[in-house]
Amino acid sequence: MNKIIKRKMMILLIFFAFAGTIFMPAKKVSAADDNSSVKITITADNLNNDGTGVSEVDATLNRGNKFLEGLCRYVGIAVAVVSALFFLISLATHQSDMRNQMIVAFFVGLVIIFVPEIVHAIAGK
């Protein structure tokens, strides 16, 4: 019985992780006005920024960063929800070792949710 519940919870975890990435809203990024040539100018402002100076590359990198931040949030939420459910199951079945593991897993899920903010705070952005 316990293995069946664990299998169902793992299916829910995988569902939450992938459902968040599928239903994430996409942003439209317009290409340059003149697609035949790309002008690259390097100024002191471009060197001080974190960008590359090419708007298309910067937009692609920003989309990738936003995707990874959203993925971290969905995975963290899924870990926290599944660990909370397993914690409730461990209360009913009187399994103290599972209860302790799920408390730790819940807080790990909370840390995963806030990983983007932690990284931005460390990087100073």
C-alpha positions in Angstrom: 0.0 0.0 0.0 2.8 2.4 0.9 4.6 1.8 -2.5 1.4 2.6 -4.4 1.0 5.9 -2.5 4.7 6.8 -3.2 4.3 6.0 -6.9 1.2 8.2 -7.1 3.0 11.1 -5.3 5.9 10.8 -7.7 3.6 11.0 -10.7 2.0 14.1 -9.2 5.5 15.6 -8.6 6.5 15.0 -12.3 3.1 16.4 -13.4 3.5 19.6 -11.5 7.1 20.1 -12.7 6.2 19.7 -16.4 2.8 21.4 -16.2 4.4 24.6 -15.0 6.8 24.6 -17.9 4.1 23.9 -20.5 1.7 26.5 -19.3 4.3 29.2 -18.7 3.3 32.3 -20.7 5.6 33.1 -23.6 6.8 36.6 -24.3 7.1 38.0 -27.8 10.4 39.6 -28.6 10.6 41.7 -31.8 13.6 41.2 -34.1 15.6 44.1 -35.4 14.0 46.4 -37.9 16.6 45.6 -40.5 17.1 41.8 -40.7 19.6 42.0 -43.5 22.4 43.5 -41.4 23.2 43.7 -37.7 25.0 46.7 -36.3 27.1 46.2 -33.3 28.4 49.3 -31.5 30.4 49.1 -28.3 30.3 52.0 -26.0 31.3 52.5 -22.4 27.6 51.9 -21.4 27.6 48.5 -23.1 30.9 47.5 -21.3 29.5 48.4 -17.9 26.3 46.4 -18.3 25.9 42.7 -18.0 24.5 42.5 -21.5 26.4 41.6 -24.7 25.5 44.7 -26.6 23.5 42.8 -29.2 19.8 43.2 -28.4 18.7 39.8 -29.9 21.3 37.9 -27.9 20.4 39.9 -24.7 16.7 39.1 -25.3 17.4 35.4 -25.8 19.6 35.2 -22.6 16.9 37.1 -20.7 14.2 34.6 -21.9 16.4 31.7 -20.9 17.0 33.2 -17.4 13.3 33.8 -16.9 12.5 30.2 -18.0 15.0 28.8 -15.5 13.7 31.0 -12.7 10.2 29.9 -13.4 11.3 26.2 -13.6 13.0 26.6 -10.2 9.8 28.0 -8.7 7.6 25.2 -10.1 10.0 22.5 -9.0 10.2 24.0 -5.5 6.4 24.3 -5.2 6.1 20.7 -6.4 8.7 19.4 -3.9 7.0 21.4 -1.0 3.5 20.1 -1.9 4.5 16.5 -2.3 6.6 16.6 0.9 3.6 18.1 2.8 1.4 15.3 1.5 3.9 12.7 2.5 4.2 14.3 5.9 0.4 14.0 6.4 0.6 10.4 5.3 3.4 9.7 7.8 1.2 11.2 10.6 -1.6 8.6 9.7 0.8 5.7 9.5 3.0 6.7 12.5 6.3 6.6 10.6 8.6 8.9 12.4 11.5 8.5 10.1 9.4 9.5 7.1 8.0 12.4 9.0 11.4 13.8 9.7 12.5 13.4 6.1 9.4 15.2 4.8 9.9 18.1 7.2 13.4 18.5 5.8 12.1 18.0 2.2 9.5 20.7 2.7 12.1 23.3 3.8 14.3 22.2 0.9 11.3 22.9 -1.4 11.0 26.4 0.1 14.7 27.1 -0.5 14.3 25.9 -4.1 11.4 28.3 -4.6 13.6 31.3 -3.5 16.8 30.2 -5.3 16.5 33.0 -8.0 16.3 35.7 -5.2 19.2 34.1 -3.4 21.3 34.1 -6.5 20.4 37.7 -7.4 21.2 38.8 -3.8 24.7 37.1 -4.0 25.4 38.5 -7.4 24.2 42.0 -6.3 21.7 42.5 -9.1 
